[in-house]
Amino acid sequence: MESESPQSTGPVEQDGPVEPAVTTCYRHPKVESHVRCTRCDRYICPACMREAAVGHQCVECVKEGSRSVRQARTAFGGRISTTPVVTYVLIALNVLTYLGEVVRPAIVDRFRMLGAGLAGPDGGHYLWAAHHFADFHPEGVVDGEWYRMLTGAFLHLPPTEGTFGILHIVMNMVSLWNLGRVVEAQLGRVRYIALYLLSALGGSVLVLLLAPDEATLGASGAVFGLGAAYYVMARRLGADMNAVNRLLAGLLLWLVISAAYTSWESHLGGLLTGVAVTLAYAYAPRDGRRALVQGAVCAGLLVLLVVLAAGKVSALRNGAA
């Protein structure tokens, strides 16, 4: 007698969950996908794939990784950047302002750095005197025009005026490009713009203290601050100082030679301010306190400059200076 095999009367049971024959992207359910994210193991389509060290990751995992991975920093605490965006912006602002001067020359008189002066009834500009005729009125920082201390750093000699003419802005912008892109790469954008503006302000403050009647303009004070920063950073990093020393010697030589034609007070003020700011950047403790110490020094220097300027303005108004 032949035996018969038992017939199955129900569904065959399988171990584990059954995956669907077609898998789709978890972010785009209508798109078929056969690739998994190496981090979360979910299926992702080509639009959601991001290359990783091994395989691909999804968009959400890449974002999460960016938040959890510590950003690389320079030796001075700035974020690493390969494009000198701030330097580009500063050059563009200077050039655009210069074009505005050419179209409307009155901009120069209105926004250049001037500590104290008098505007006469004939529209002329006269030396400051605390006691003056009623038809004369004060102009400059002494009259509350504090903005001049920064706006003057973005103005330059018109093409047909002064000893240098158009060379004034050309020389400053070339120097800003050569120094700025190096300094910005080391400091990062935030520290760099703080250095630039404080150096420009430091130059204006020294002009106010030593030559309040002198009307000045130009980015030279800020550029000298960048030169000082370049020197301090090179020493801190242990770089070959031969070329750096030549650069600093050239800046100091230019400061002396150009004293008869330009504002040496602005140059020196920017140089000294740049040294002070960069020393704080370079020698702040390399731990969680670094940014706090650097910011505190910059804020303290700003307060010092403001106090010096306010004291000088008060003395000018009272006829004591």
KEKE-3310 file (N, C-alpha, C; in steps of 0.2 Angstrom, whole numbers, plus 5000, padded with zeros to 4 digits):
npx = (5004:5003:5009:5002:5008:5006:4994:4995:4985:4984:4991:5008:5020:5032:5049:5052:5049:5041:5048:5042:5041:5045:5055:5054:5059:5061:5058:5053:5040:5035:5045:5055:5068:5084:5094:5102:5103:5119:5119:5106:5100:5089:5079:5084:5082:5091:5090:5090:5102:5118:5135:5146:5159:5159:5149:5132:5123:5108:5098:5094:5102:5115:5113:5111:5124:5132:5128:5133:5146:5162:5166:5180:5193:5204:5221:5218:5206:5196:5183:5187:5189:5189:5187:5189:5177:5174:5184:5182:5170:5173:5182:5173:5164:5172:5176:5163:5159:5169:5165:5153:5158:5164:5153:5146:5154:5152:5150:5162:5166:5156:5157:5170:5183:5184:5189:5186:5179:5175:5161:5159:5148:5150:5151:5163:5177:5184:5197:5195:5187:5183:5176:5167:5160:5143:5137:5145:5146:5149:5157:5160:5166:5166:5154:5145:5145:5148:5149:5158:5170:5171:5166:5175:5185:5181:5182:5191:5204:5198:5199:5206:5212:5223:5240:5241:5230:5220:5228:5228:5216:5219:5231:5228:5218:5225:5234:5225:5219:5230:5234:5223:5216:5224:5225:5211:5209:5215:5210:5196:5180:5172:5181:5190:5183:5180:5193:5197:5188:5190:5203:5202:5194:5203:5213:5206:5203:5216:5219:5210:5214:5227:5227:5215:5210:5213:5207:5204:5205:5202:5207:5219:5222:5215:5221:5235:5232:5229:5242:5249:5243:5246:5260:5260:5253:5261:5273:5267:5264:5276:5282:5292:5301:5308:5302:5291:5296:5302:5290:5284:5294:5293:5281:5282:5292:5285:5276:5284:5289:5278:5273:5273:5263:5252:5240:5249:5245:5233:5238:5247:5239:5230:5239:5244:5232:5229:5239:5236:5223:5226:5236:5228:5219:5229:5235:5226:5219:5218:5205:5189:5187:5192:5186:5178:5188:5194:5184:5181:5192:5192:5180:5183:5194:5187:5178:5188:5193:5182:5180:5192:5190:5178:5182:5191:5183:5175:5184:5188:5176:5175:5185:5197:5207)
npy = (4994:5011:5025:5041:5058:5071:5083:5101:5112:5125:5142:5144:5146:5158:5163:5178:5195:5199:5207:5220:5217:5228:5242:5258:5276:5283:5297:5300:5292:5287:5284:5272:5263:5256:5257:5259:5271:5273:5276:5277:5267:5267:5267:5276:5288:5293:5307:5310:5305:5307:5308:5299:5294:5280:5273:5280:5293:5299:5315:5320:5313:5318:5332:5330:5325:5336:5345:5338:5336:5343:5359:5364:5374:5389:5393:5404:5404:5406:5402:5390:5396:5397:5407:5424:5432:5444:5453:5455:5461:5473:5479:5481:5490:5501:5505:5507:5518:5527:5529:5536:5547:5553:5556:5564:5576:5582:5573:5570:5581:5580:5567:5564:5561:5572:5581:5594:5609:5624:5630:5642:5657:5659:5647:5641:5632:5633:5634:5627:5635:5638:5648:5658:5668:5671:5668:5658:5640:5625:5610:5593:5580:5586:5592:5583:5573:5559:5548:5551:5546:5533:5533:5540:5531:5525:5533:5541:5551:5562:5560:5571:5578:5582:5575:5562:5558:5548:5537:5535:5528:5516:5511:5509:5499:5488:5485:5481:5470:5461:5460:5458:5446:5436:5438:5437:5423:5417:5423:5421:5427:5435:5439:5445:5456:5464:5467:5475:5486:5491:5495:5505:5514:5517:5524:5535:5540:5544:5554:5563:5566:5571:5579:5588:5597:5593:5587:5571:5556:5540:5522:5519:5518:5507:5498:5498:5493:5479:5476:5476:5465:5455:5453:5450:5438:5430:5429:5422:5410:5405:5407:5410:5424:5433:5438:5444:5453:5462:5467:5474:5483:5490:5496:5504:5512:5519:5525:5535:5542:5546:5555:5569:5571:5563:5558:5554:5551:5544:5533:5528:5526:5516:5506:5503:5500:5488:5480:5478:5472:5460:5454:5450:5441:5431:5426:5423:5411:5394:5387:5384:5397:5406:5413:5421:5429:5435:5443:5451:5459:5466:5473:5480:5488:5495:5503:5510:5518:5525:5533:5540:5548:5555:5562:5571:5578:5585:5593:5601:5608:5615:5624:5620:5613)
npz = (5000:4995:5003:5006:5004:5017:5014:5014:5023:5026:5027:5024:5037:5040:5046:5055:5050:5034:5021:5009:4992:4984:4988:4995:4996:5012:5013:5001:4997:4985:4977:4971:4980:4983:4991:5007:5021:5029:5042:5049:5043:5035:5019:5005:4992:4976:4977:4990:4994:5002:5001:5011:5022:5022:5011:5009:5017:5024:5022:5034:5044:5040:5043:5057:5060:5057:5068:5079:5077:5081:5076:5065:5071:5069:5074:5082:5086:5077:5065:5052:5036:5018:5009:5008:5013:5020:5018:5004:5005:5012:5003:4992:4998:5001:4987:4981:4989:4985:4972:4974:4980:4969:4961:4969:4977:4989:4999:5004:5013:5022:5028:5032:5043:5056:5070:5077:5071:5062:5054:5042:5038:5025:5020:5021:5029:5045:5057:5074:5087:5104:5108:5098:5084:5082:5070:5065:5066:5075:5069:5065:5076:5088:5088:5090:5080:5079:5071:5061:5065:5060:5047:5040:5038:5027:5016:5003:4995:4982:4964:4959:4969:4982:4986:4982:4975:4965:4967:4981:4985:4978:4982:4996:4994:4988:4998:5007:5001:5000:5014:5021:5016:5021:5035:5038:5035:5046:5058:5057:5052:5061:5071:5063:5057:5069:5073:5062:5062:5075:5073:5064:5071:5082:5075:5072:5084:5089:5080:5084:5097:5096:5084:5082:5074:5061:5046:5041:5030:5024:5022:5029:5043:5047:5039:5043:5056:5052:5046:5058:5065:5057:5059:5073:5073:5065:5073:5084:5078:5075:5063:5048:5050:5042:5030:5036:5045:5036:5030:5041:5044:5032:5033:5045:5040:5029:5037:5043:5032:5025:5034:5031:5022:5024:5037:5050:5063:5062:5056:5066:5077:5072:5070:5083:5090:5082:5086:5100:5100:5092:5100:5111:5104:5101:5113:5122:5133:5128:5129:5135:5139:5130:5119:5127:5134:5123:5118:5129:5130:5118:5120:5131:5126:5116:5125:5131:5121:5118:5129:5130:5118:5122:5133:5127:5118:5127:5133:5122:5120:5131:5130:5134:5128)
capx = (5000:5007:5007:5002:5010:5000:4992:4994:4978:4984:4997:5015:5023:5039:5052:5054:5045:5042:5049:5039:5045:5047:5056:5054:5063:5057:5056:5049:5037:5033:5051:5058:5075:5087:5100:5100:5108:5123:5118:5100:5098:5082:5080:5085:5083:5096:5089:5092:5109:5124:5141:5149:5166:5157:5142:5129:5119:5102:5099:5093:5108:5120:5112:5113:5131:5135:5127:5136:5154:5165:5169:5187:5195:5211:5225:5216:5199:5191:5181:5191:5185:5194:5185:5189:5171:5174:5189:5179:5164:5176:5184:5167:5161:5177:5175:5157:5159:5173:5161:5149:5162:5165:5147:5144:5160:5150:5150:5169:5166:5150:5158:5177:5185:5185:5188:5183:5180:5169:5158:5157:5142:5151:5151:5170:5178:5188:5199:5191:5188:5177:5172:5166:5154:5136:5136:5149:5143:5153:5156:5164:5165:5164:5147:5141:5145:5153:5149:5164:5176:5171:5164:5181:5189:5179:5182:5198:5205:5195:5205:5210:5214:5228:5246:5241:5224:5217:5233:5226:5212:5222:5236:5225:5214:5229:5236:5219:5218:5236:5235:5216:5214:5228:5223:5204:5209:5218:5206:5189:5176:5170:5187:5193:5179:5181:5200:5197:5184:5193:5209:5200:5192:5209:5216:5202:5204:5222:5219:5206:5218:5233:5226:5208:5208:5215:5202:5207:5200:5206:5207:5225:5223:5213:5226:5240:5230:5230:5249:5252:5240:5250:5266:5259:5251:5267:5277:5264:5264:5282:5283:5299:5300:5312:5298:5286:5300:5302:5284:5283:5299:5291:5275:5285:5296:5280:5273:5288:5290:5272:5270:5272:5258:5246:5239:5253:5242:5229:5242:5250:5233:5228:5244:5244:5226:5229:5243:5233:5218:5229:5239:5222:5218:5235:5238:5220:5219:5215:5200:5182:5187:5196:5181:5176:5193:5195:5178:5181:5198:5189:5175:5187:5197:5181:5176:5194:5193:5176:5181:5197:5187:5173:5186:5194:5178:5173:5189:5187:5170:5176:5191:5203:5212)
capy = (5000:5017:5031:5048:5064:5075:5090:5107:5115:5132:5146:5142:5151:5160:5166:5185:5199:5199:5214:5221:5216:5235:5246:5265:5281:5285:5304:5301:5285:5285:5283:5266:5264:5250:5259:5261:5276:5269:5278:5275:5260:5268:5267:5283:5288:5297:5314:5311:5302:5312:5304:5298:5291:5274:5273:5286:5295:5303:5322:5321:5311:5323:5337:5328:5324:5342:5348:5334:5336:5350:5363:5365:5381:5391:5394:5410:5402:5408:5396:5390:5398:5397:5413:5430:5436:5451:5457:5457:5466:5479:5482:5484:5496:5507:5507:5510:5525:5531:5531:5541:5554:5556:5558:5569:5577:5585:5567:5570:5586:5578:5561:5563:5562:5579:5582:5600:5614:5629:5631:5649:5659:5659:5640:5639:5628:5636:5631:5627:5640:5636:5654:5660:5672:5668:5666:5652:5635:5619:5604:5587:5576:5591:5594:5577:5569:5554:5543:5553:5542:5527:5534:5543:5526:5522:5538:5542:5557:5562:5559:5577:5582:5579:5573:5555:5558:5541:5532:5534:5522:5510:5509:5506:5493:5483:5483:5478:5463:5457:5458:5456:5439:5431:5439:5434:5416:5415:5425:5420:5433:5439:5442:5450:5463:5467:5470:5480:5492:5494:5498:5511:5518:5519:5529:5541:5543:5547:5560:5568:5568:5575:5584:5588:5602:5590:5583:5565:5551:5534:5516:5518:5516:5500:5494:5497:5488:5473:5474:5474:5459:5450:5452:5447:5431:5426:5427:5417:5404:5403:5407:5413:5431:5437:5442:5447:5459:5467:5470:5478:5488:5494:5500:5509:5517:5523:5530:5541:5546:5549:5560:5576:5571:5560:5558:5549:5550:5539:5527:5525:5524:5510:5501:5502:5496:5482:5476:5476:5467:5454:5451:5447:5435:5426:5424:5421:5404:5390:5383:5387:5404:5410:5418:5426:5433:5439:5447:5456:5463:5470:5477:5485:5493:5500:5507:5515:5523:5530:5537:5545:5553:5559:5567:5576:5582:5589:5598:5606:5612:5620:5628:5618:5609)
capz = (5000:4995:5008:5003:5008:5020:5011:5018:5023:5028:5024:5027:5042:5039:5052:5054:5046:5027:5018:5003:4986:4982:4994:4993:5000:5018:5012:4995:4997:4978:4973:4973:4982:4986:4995:5014:5024:5033:5049:5051:5039:5031:5012:5003:4984:4974:4979:4997:4996:5003:5001:5018:5022:5019:5008:5009:5022:5022:5023:5041:5047:5038:5048:5064:5061:5057:5074:5084:5076:5083:5070:5066:5072:5068:5080:5086:5088:5072:5061:5046:5029:5012:5005:5012:5011:5023:5014:4998:5006:5014:4997:4989:5002:4999:4980:4980:4992:4981:4966:4977:4981:4962:4958:4974:4981:4996:5004:5008:5019:5027:5032:5033:5050:5058:5077:5078:5066:5062:5047:5042:5035:5018:5018:5022:5035:5049:5063:5079:5093:5108:5108:5091:5083:5082:5063:5064:5070:5076:5065:5067:5082:5094:5087:5090:5073:5081:5065:5057:5067:5056:5040:5037:5036:5020:5011:5000:4991:4976:4959:4957:4975:4986:4983:4979:4970:4964:4970:4988:4986:4975:4987:5002:4992:4986:5004:5011:4998:5002:5021:5023:5015:5025:5042:5039:5035:5052:5063:5056:5050:5067:5075:5058:5057:5075:5072:5056:5064:5080:5071:5061:5076:5085:5071:5072:5091:5090:5077:5088:5103:5094:5079:5081:5068:5055:5043:5038:5027:5021:5026:5031:5050:5048:5035:5048:5061:5049:5046:5065:5066:5053:5062:5079:5072:5063:5079:5088:5075:5074:5056:5046:5051:5037:5026:5040:5047:5030:5029:5046:5043:5027:5036:5049:5035:5026:5042:5044:5026:5023:5039:5029:5017:5026:5044:5054:5069:5060:5055:5072:5081:5069:5072:5091:5091:5079:5091:5106:5098:5090:5106:5115:5100:5100:5119:5126:5135:5123:5132:5134:5141:5125:5116:5132:5135:5117:5117:5134:5128:5113:5123:5135:5121:5114:5130:5132:5115:5118:5135:5128:5113:5125:5137:5122:5115:5132:5134:5117:5120:5136:5128:5138:5123)
cpx = (5004:5005:5007:5005:5005:5000:4992:4988:4978:4990:5003:5018:5030:5042:5053:5049:5046:5042:5045:5044:5048:5048:5056:5058:5058:5055:5052:5046:5035:5039:5054:5066:5077:5093:5098:5105:5112:5123:5112:5097:5091:5084:5080:5085:5089:5096:5091:5099:5114:5130:5144:5156:5165:5150:5139:5125:5113:5103:5099:5099:5114:5119:5114:5120:5134:5134:5132:5144:5156:5168:5176:5188:5202:5214:5222:5209:5193:5189:5185:5186:5191:5192:5185:5183:5171:5178:5186:5173:5168:5179:5179:5164:5166:5176:5169:5156:5163:5169:5156:5152:5163:5159:5145:5149:5158:5150:5157:5168:5161:5152:5165:5178:5187:5184:5184:5185:5174:5167:5156:5151:5143:5152:5158:5171:5184:5191:5195:5192:5182:5173:5172:5160:5148:5135:5140:5146:5148:5152:5161:5162:5163:5157:5142:5141:5150:5154:5156:5170:5176:5170:5170:5185:5187:5179:5190:5198:5202:5201:5209:5212:5220:5235:5245:5235:5221:5221:5231:5222:5215:5227:5233:5221:5219:5232:5231:5218:5224:5236:5228:5214:5218:5226:5216:5204:5211:5213:5199:5186:5175:5176:5190:5190:5180:5188:5200:5194:5187:5200:5207:5198:5198:5213:5213:5203:5211:5223:5215:5210:5224:5232:5219:5206:5209:5209:5206:5202:5205:5206:5214:5226:5221:5218:5233:5239:5231:5237:5252:5249:5244:5256:5265:5257:5257:5271:5274:5264:5271:5284:5290:5298:5304:5307:5293:5290:5301:5296:5283:5288:5296:5285:5278:5289:5291:5277:5277:5289:5284:5269:5269:5266:5252:5246:5243:5249:5237:5232:5245:5244:5230:5233:5244:5238:5226:5234:5240:5227:5221:5233:5233:5220:5223:5236:5232:5221:5215:5211:5194:5182:5190:5192:5179:5181:5194:5190:5179:5187:5195:5184:5178:5191:5192:5179:5182:5194:5188:5177:5186:5194:5182:5176:5189:5189:5175:5178:5189:5181:5171:5182:5197:5208:5212)
cpy = (5006:5022:5037:5053:5068:5081:5095:5110:5122:5136:5144:5147:5152:5164:5173:5189:5199:5206:5214:5220:5223:5239:5254:5270:5283:5293:5305:5294:5283:5283:5277:5266:5257:5251:5262:5267:5272:5271:5276:5269:5261:5269:5275:5283:5293:5304:5315:5308:5308:5307:5304:5295:5284:5274:5279:5287:5299:5310:5323:5319:5315:5329:5336:5328:5331:5346:5344:5335:5343:5353:5364:5372:5382:5391:5399:5409:5404:5401:5396:5392:5399:5403:5419:5435:5443:5455:5459:5462:5473:5483:5485:5490:5502:5509:5510:5517:5530:5534:5536:5547:5557:5559:5564:5571:5580:5579:5568:5575:5583:5572:5560:5564:5569:5580:5588:5605:5618:5630:5638:5651:5659:5652:5637:5635:5632:5632:5632:5632:5639:5642:5658:5664:5668:5665:5660:5646:5629:5614:5599:5584:5580:5593:5588:5572:5563:5549:5545:5548:5535:5528:5537:5538:5523:5527:5539:5549:5557:5562:5565:5581:5578:5577:5567:5555:5551:5536:5531:5528:5516:5507:5505:5499:5487:5481:5479:5471:5459:5455:5455:5448:5434:5432:5436:5427:5414:5417:5423:5427:5437:5443:5447:5456:5467:5471:5476:5487:5495:5498:5505:5516:5521:5524:5535:5545:5547:5554:5565:5570:5572:5580:5585:5593:5599:5586:5577:5560:5546:5528:5514:5515:5509:5495:5493:5493:5480:5471:5472:5467:5453:5448:5448:5439:5427:5424:5422:5410:5401:5403:5410:5420:5435:5441:5446:5454:5464:5470:5475:5484:5493:5499:5505:5515:5522:5527:5536:5545:5550:5554:5567:5576:5568:5561:5552:5547:5544:5532:5524:5523:5517:5504:5499:5498:5489:5477:5474:5471:5460:5450:5447:5440:5429:5423:5423:5413:5400:5384:5386:5394:5409:5415:5423:5431:5438:5445:5453:5461:5468:5475:5482:5490:5498:5505:5513:5520:5528:5535:5542:5550:5557:5564:5572:5581:5587:5594:5603:5610:5617:5624:5626:5614:5613)
cpz = (5000:5000:5004:5008:5011:5016:5016:5017:5024:5026:5028:5031:5040:5045:5050:5050:5038:5024:5011:4997:4983:4988:4991:4998:5006:5017:5006:4994:4990:4974:4976:4974:4984:4989:5002:5017:5029:5040:5052:5048:5036:5023:5010:4995:4983:4976:4986:4999:4997:5004:5008:5017:5020:5017:5008:5015:5020:5024:5031:5045:5046:5043:5055:5065:5061:5064:5079:5083:5077:5077:5071:5067:5070:5075:5085:5088:5083:5068:5054:5040:5024:5008:5009:5010:5014:5020:5007:4999:5008:5007:4993:4992:5000:4992:4979:4983:4988:4975:4968:4978:4974:4960:4963:4979:4988:5001:5008:5014:5024:5031:5034:5041:5052:5066:5079:5073:5066:5055:5047:5038:5027:5015:5018:5028:5038:5055:5069:5085:5097:5109:5101:5090:5081:5075:5061:5069:5070:5071:5067:5073:5088:5094:5087:5084:5074:5075:5061:5059:5063:5049:5037:5035:5029:5015:5009:4996:4984:4970:4958:4963:4978:4983:4979:4974:4971:4967:4978:4989:4983:4979:4993:5000:4991:4993:5008:5008:5000:5009:5023:5022:5019:5033:5043:5039:5042:5058:5063:5055:5056:5070:5070:5058:5063:5075:5067:5059:5070:5078:5068:5066:5080:5082:5072:5079:5092:5086:5081:5094:5101:5089:5077:5076:5061:5052:5039:5035:5024:5026:5029:5038:5050:5044:5040:5053:5058:5048:5053:5067:5063:5056:5069:5078:5069:5068:5083:5085:5073:5067:5054:5046:5046:5033:5030:5043:5042:5029:5035:5046:5037:5029:5040:5045:5032:5031:5043:5038:5024:5028:5036:5024:5019:5034:5047:5060:5068:5059:5061:5076:5078:5071:5079:5092:5088:5084:5097:5105:5097:5096:5110:5111:5101:5107:5124:5127:5130:5126:5131:5136:5135:5122:5121:5133:5129:5117:5123:5133:5123:5115:5127:5131:5118:5119:5131:5127:5116:5124:5133:5123:5117:5129:5133:5120:5121:5134:5128:5118:5126:5135:5132:5134:5117)
residu = (MET:GLU:SER:GLU:SER:PRO:GLN:SER:THR:GLY:PRO:VAL:GLU:GLN:ASP:GLY:PRO:VAL:GLU:PRO:ALA:VAL:THR:THR:CYS:TYR:ARG:HIS:PRO:LYS:VAL:GLU:SER:HIS:VAL:ARG:CYS:THR:ARG:CYS:ASP:ARG:TYR:ILE:CYS:PRO:ALA:CYS:MET:ARG:GLU:ALA:ALA:VAL:GLY:HIS:GLN:CYS:VAL:GLU:CYS:VAL:LYS:GLU:GLY:SER:ARG:SER:VAL:ARG:GLN:ALA:ARG:THR:ALA:PHE:GLY:GLY:ARG:ILE:SER:THR:THR:PRO:VAL:VAL:THR:TYR:VAL:LEU:ILE:ALA:LEU:ASN:VAL:LEU:THR:TYR:LEU:GLY:GLU:VAL:VAL:ARG:PRO:ALA:ILE:VAL:ASP:ARG:PHE:ARG:MET:LEU:GLY:ALA:GLY:LEU:ALA:GLY:PRO:ASP:GLY:GLY:HIS:TYR:LEU:TRP:ALA:ALA:HIS:HIS:PHE:ALA:ASP:PHE:HIS:PRO:GLU:GLY:VAL:VAL:ASP:GLY:GLU:TRP:TYR:ARG:MET:LEU:THR:GLY:ALA:PHE:LEU:HIS:LEU:PRO:PRO:THR:GLU:GLY:THR:PHE:GLY:ILE:LEU:HIS:ILE:VAL:MET:ASN:MET:VAL:SER:LEU:TRP:ASN:LEU:GLY:ARG:VAL:VAL:GLU:ALA:GLN:LEU:GLY:ARG:VAL:ARG:TYR:ILE:ALA:LEU:TYR:LEU:LEU:SER:ALA:LEU:GLY:GLY:SER:VAL:LEU:VAL:LEU:LEU:LEU:ALA:PRO:ASP:GLU:ALA:THR:LEU:GLY:ALA:SER:GLY:ALA:VAL:PHE:GLY:LEU:GLY:ALA:ALA:TYR:TYR:VAL:MET:ALA:ARG:ARG:LEU:GLY:ALA:ASP:MET:ASN:ALA:VAL:ASN:ARG:LEU:LEU:ALA:GLY:LEU:LEU:LEU:TRP:LEU:VAL:ILE:SER:ALA:ALA:TYR:THR:SER:TRP:GLU:SER:HIS:LEU:GLY:GLY:LEU:LEU:THR:GLY:VAL:ALA:VAL:THR:LEU:ALA:TYR:ALA:TYR:ALA:PRO:ARG:ASP:GLY:ARG:ARG:ALA:LEU:VAL:GLN:GLY:ALA:VAL:CYS:ALA:GLY:LEU:LEU:VAL:LEU:LEU:VAL:VAL:LEU:ALA:ALA:GLY:LYS:VAL:SER:ALA:LEU:ARG:ASN:GLY:ALA:ALA)
# end
